[in-house]
Amino acid sequence: MSWLKKDPLQIIAFQSYGTDSHFYARGRALEDESIDLEANNTWQLIVNSWKRFGTDEIKHVGLDLKLPNNNILKATTDRKGYFWVEANLENLKSLTNDEGWLPFELSYNDVNIKRTIQNQNRFPGELLIPSSKAKFGVASDIDDTILHTGVVSLLKWRLIYNSIFKSAKSRIPLEGSVEFFHKLHRGSSGDNANPIFYVSHSPWNLYRYLELFLKQNDFPKGPILLRSVSEALKKKELGDKPQKQKEILNLLKTYPDLPFILIGDSGEHDPDIYIEVAEKFPNRILAIYLRCVKHKKKMLRVRRLIENYSLTPVLLVENSQQAIEHAREHGFIV
């Protein structure tokens, strides 16, 4: 059994989202490899990267999820250690704070499992239920949208280098992005608490890395929605949609009364995904902001894609100030 190994066990709860009547949480049960998120020397960064992808999963084990009202939900991890908890409940908003965050606690439900961190079989988690004050939601990419990764560099070498040889604390957000996101979060009234969802094609293995980056740089708190390594490597069937697109579509279905702003970059597939989403939900997408990348062919392709598109406002921006001015003109922010 995986839990007979020496490393202590942990449960990582991924920040998720739900509604007043629908609870949905996910995460992963793993051995704790003691990754030092504060490390900044080259060798330790290499070791950390190895640990992130060389995980020891705790598979096929039962978990308990305890809500603030002492309601207990059950889950079982799959062969990769992932778990999902989904339930239809009542009055979940009554358990949230002013920003809409609902805290819960996870634990292994096998009494024979003793080797958790400091022998404390209790692991925190949170779920976002958007505030009733929210006027819209924001779904944003991370790579080259708020964090420079070099995703369009030759053979993506810059992306690989940055992910392995730079700590989350040393990464610098793209200029003005923090200010823009806080303005969107506060909205037109200044206290709307509009929910921010960070949607990326990065693997779940980088969850804590990206979570620390967002927190360290004071981005608005929001669910971080990634994908598994197996999803990234899986051969796509004809008509199968990218995971990022599936996540955004699920957000729109989960919150049918909430319009959305989509934010990405022009380097990869964000323009195609966002335009297809807007065509499927023509009255739900308020605007699409695409950060320009330094790649002539990619920029030319995107400009051709949007030049005759008028269903939803699409803005190619060189910097965050351009997006801020556009959002202010359209009444999204003050």
C-alpha positions in Angstrom: 0.0 0.0 0.0 1.2 3.5 -0.8 0.8 4.8 2.8 3.3 2.2 4.1 6.2 4.2 2.7 8.2 6.5 4.9 7.1 10.0 3.7 4.1 11.4 5.6 0.8 11.8 3.8 -1.0 14.9 2.7 -4.2 15.9 1.0 -4.1 18.9 -1.4 -7.5 20.5 -1.9 -7.6 22.5 -5.2 -9.7 25.7 -4.8 -12.9 25.0 -6.6 -16.3 26.5 -7.0 -20.0 25.8 -6.5 -23.4 27.3 -5.9 -25.8 27.7 -3.0 -27.2 24.2 -3.7 -24.3 22.4 -5.4 -21.0 21.5 -3.7 -18.1 20.5 -5.9 -14.5 20.0 -4.6 -11.5 18.3 -6.0 -7.9 17.6 -5.0 -5.2 15.0 -4.7 -3.9 12.7 -2.0 -0.1 12.4 -2.1 2.9 11.6 -0.1 4.5 14.8 1.2 7.8 15.2 -0.6 8.6 18.3 1.5 8.9 20.7 -1.5 10.5 23.9 -0.3 8.4 26.6 -2.0 10.8 29.2 -0.6 13.9 27.6 -2.3 15.8 29.8 -4.7 19.1 28.0 -5.4 19.4 26.1 -8.7 19.9 22.6 -7.3 16.9 22.8 -5.0 14.8 24.2 -7.7 15.7 21.2 -9.9 14.9 18.8 -7.0 11.6 20.5 -6.5 10.6 20.1 -10.1 11.5 16.4 -10.0 9.4 16.0 -6.9 6.4 17.8 -8.5 6.2 15.4 -11.3 7.6 12.3 -9.6 4.6 12.1 -7.2 3.7 9.2 -5.0 -0.1 9.0 -5.2 -2.3 7.6 -2.5 -4.7 5.7 -4.6 -8.0 4.0 -3.9 -8.3 5.4 -0.4 -11.3 6.8 1.4 -11.5 10.4 2.5 -13.9 12.4 4.7 -14.8 16.0 3.9 -16.3 18.0 6.8 -18.3 21.2 6.3 -18.6 24.0 8.8 -22.0 22.7 9.8 -20.4 19.3 10.6 -22.0 17.7 7.5 -19.6 14.9 6.3 -19.2 14.0 2.6 -17.3 11.0 1.4 -14.8 10.5 -1.5 -12.4 7.9 -2.8 -9.2 8.7 -4.6 -8.6 7.2 -8.1 -5.4 5.4 -9.3 -3.6 8.8 -9.6 -4.6 10.0 -6.2 -7.2 12.5 -7.5 -10.6 12.8 -5.8 -13.9 14.6 -6.6 -16.6 15.4 -4.1 -19.9 16.5 -5.5 -23.2 16.8 -3.7 -26.6 18.7 -3.9 -27.0 20.5 -0.6 -29.0 23.4 0.7 -28.0 26.9 2.0 -24.3 26.6 1.3 -24.0 30.4 1.0 -24.8 30.6 4.7 -21.5 28.9 5.3 -19.4 31.4 3.3 -17.5 34.6 4.2 -18.2 38.0 2.6 -16.2 37.1 -0.5 -18.0 33.8 -0.9 -15.4 31.4 0.3 -16.6 28.2 2.1 -14.0 26.5 4.2 -14.0 22.7 4.8 -11.7 20.1 6.2 -10.4 16.8 4.6 -9.1 13.7 6.3 -8.2 10.1 5.6 -11.1 8.0 6.9 -9.0 4.9 7.5 -8.2 4.8 11.3 -5.0 2.7 10.5 -3.5 5.6 8.6 -1.4 7.4 11.2 1.5 8.9 9.2 0.1 12.3 8.3 2.1 15.5 8.7 2.7 16.0 12.4 0.2 13.2 13.0 -2.6 15.7 12.3 -5.1 14.0 9.9 -6.7 17.4 9.0 -6.2 19.2 5.8 -7.9 22.5 4.8 -9.8 23.3 1.7 -11.9 26.1 0.3 -14.7 26.4 -2.3 -16.0 29.7 -3.9 -19.6 30.5 -4.2 -19.8 33.9 -5.9 -21.3 36.7 -3.9 -24.8 37.9 -4.7 -23.1 41.3 -5.3 -21.2 39.9 -8.3 -22.1 41.4 -11.7 -19.9 39.3 -13.8 -17.2 36.6 -13.6 -13.7 36.6 -15.1 -12.0 33.6 -16.6 -8.3 34.2 -17.2 -5.4 32.3 -18.6 -2.1 32.4 -16.6 0.8 31.7 -19.0 1.8 34.8 -20.9 -1.4 36.5 -19.7 -0.4 37.5 -16.2 2.8 35.5 -15.9 5.6 35.6 -18.5 6.4 32.0 -19.4 7.8 32.1 -22.9 5.2 29.7 -24.2 5.8 31.0 -27.8 9.6 30.6 -27.6 11.4 28.1 -29.8 10.5 24.6 -28.7 9.0 26.3 -25.6 12.6 26.3 -24.1 11.9 29.5 -22.2 8.7 28.0 -20.7 10.7 24.9 -19.5 13.5 27.0 -18.2 11.2 29.3 -16.2 9.2 26.5 -14.7 12.3 24.5 -13.5 14.9 27.2 -12.7 12.8 30.0 -11.2 10.9 29.9 -7.9 7.3 31.1 -7.7 8.5 34.0 -5.5 11.0 35.2 -8.0 8.5 35.3 -10.9 7.2 38.7 -11.8 3.7 39.3 -13.1 3.2 41.1 -16.3 3.1 44.9 -15.7 -0.3 46.2 -14.6 -2.0 42.8 -14.5 -2.5 42.8 -10.7 -4.1 46.3 -10.8 -6.4 45.3 -13.7 -7.6 42.1 -11.9 -8.3 44.0 -8.7 -10.4 46.5 -10.6 -12.3 43.7 -12.3 -12.8 42.0 -8.9 -14.2 45.2 -7.4 -16.3 46.0 -10.4 -18.3 49.1 -11.2 -19.5 49.6 -7.6 -16.1 49.1 -6.0 -17.2 46.2 -3.9 -18.9 43.8 -6.3 -16.6 40.8 -5.4 -16.7 39.6 -9.0 -15.3 36.1 -9.0 -11.9 35.5 -10.8 -11.2 32.0 -12.2 -7.7 31.2 -13.2 -7.9 28.6 -16.1 -4.7 27.2 -17.5 -3.3 24.2 -19.5 -0.6 23.8 -16.9 -0.7 20.4 -15.0 -2.1 20.0 -11.5 1.5 19.3 -10.4 2.1 23.0 -10.6 -0.9 23.9 -8.5 1.0 25.0 -5.4 3.6 26.8 -7.4 1.0 28.9 -9.2 -1.1 29.4 -6.0 2.0 30.8 -4.3 2.8 33.1 -7.3 -0.8 34.5 -7.3 -0.7 35.0 -3.5 2.8 36.4 -3.4 1.9 39.0 -6.0 -1.5 39.9 -4.4 -3.8 38.8 -7.3 -7.4 38.5 -6.3 -8.0 35.0 -4.7 -9.8 32.6 -7.1 -10.1 29.0 -8.1 -7.1 27.7 -10.0 -8.3 25.3 -12.7 -5.6 23.1 -14.3 -5.4 19.7 -16.0 -3.8 16.4 -15.3 -0.6 15.2 -17.0 -2.5 12.3 -18.6 -5.0 14.8 -20.1 -2.2 16.7 -21.6 -0.7 13.6 -23.2 -3.9 12.0 -24.2 -4.6 11.8 -27.9 -7.5 14.1 -28.8 -10.5 12.5 -30.4 -12.2 14.3 -33.3 -14.4 17.1 -31.9 -12.9 16.8 -28.4 -12.5 20.3 -26.8 -9.4 21.5 -24.9 -9.6 21.2 -21.2 -9.5 25.0 -20.7 -12.6 25.3 -23.0 -14.4 22.6 -21.0 -13.7 24.5 -17.8 -15.0 27.8 -19.1 -18.1 26.1 -20.6 -18.8 24.5 -17.2 -18.4 27.9 -15.5 -21.0 29.4 -17.8 -23.4 26.5 -17.2 -22.8 26.6 -13.4 -23.7 30.3 -13.2 -26.4 30.8 -15.9 -27.2 34.4 -14.7 -23.6 35.6 -14.6 -21.9 37.1 -17.7 -18.2 36.6 -18.1 -15.1 38.5 -19.3 -12.4 36.2 -20.9 -8.7 37.1 -20.7 -5.9 35.4 -22.4 -3.0 35.9 -24.9 -2.5 35.6 -28.6 0.3 33.1 -28.4 -1.5 29.8 -28.4 -5.2 28.8 -28.7 -7.0 31.3 -26.5 -8.4 33.4 -29.4 -10.0 30.3 -31.0 -11.3 28.9 -27.7 -12.7 32.2 -26.5 -14.4 33.1 -29.8 -16.0 29.6 -30.0 -17.3 30.0 -26.4 -18.7 33.5 -27.3 -20.5 32.0 -30.3 -22.0 29.3 -28.2 -23.1 31.8 -25.5 -23.5 35.1 -27.6 -25.2 37.1 -24.8 -22.9 36.0 -21.9 -19.5 37.2 -22.9 -19.0 40.9 -22.2 -15.5 41.2 -23.6 -12.4 39.2 -24.7 -9.0 40.7 -23.8 -6.0 39.2 -25.6 -2.4 40.2 -24.6 -0.2 40.5 -27.6 2.9 38.3 -27.8 6.2 38.9 -29.6 5.6 36.5 -32.5 4.7 38.0 -35.9 3.1 34.9 -37.4 0.9 34.3 -34.4 -0.1 37.9 -34.2 -1.0 38.0 -37.9 -3.1 34.9 -37.5 -5.0 36.3 -34.6 -5.6 39.7 -36.3 -7.1 37.8 -39.3 -9.3 35.8 -37.0 -10.8 38.8 -35.2 -10.9 41.4 -38.0 -14.4 40.6 -39.1 -15.6 39.3 -35.7 -18.2 41.6 -34.1 -20.4 39.3 -31.9 -18.3 40.2 -28.8 -15.8 43.0 -28.2 -12.3 41.6 -28.7 -9.4 43.7 -27.8 -5.7 43.0 -28.5 -3.7 44.8 -25.9 0.0 45.6 -25.6 -0.4 46.4 -21.9 -2.8 46.3 -19.1 -3.6 50.0 -19.2 -5.3 49.6 -22.6 -7.5 46.9 -21.1 -8.2 49.1 -18.0 -9.3 52.0 -20.2 -11.6 49.8 -22.3 -13.1 48.1 -19.3 -13.8 51.6 -17.7 -15.4 52.9 -20.9 -17.7 49.9 -21.0 -18.7 50.3 -17.3 -17.1 47.1 -16.0 -14.9 49.0 -13.6 -14.6 52.5 -12.0 
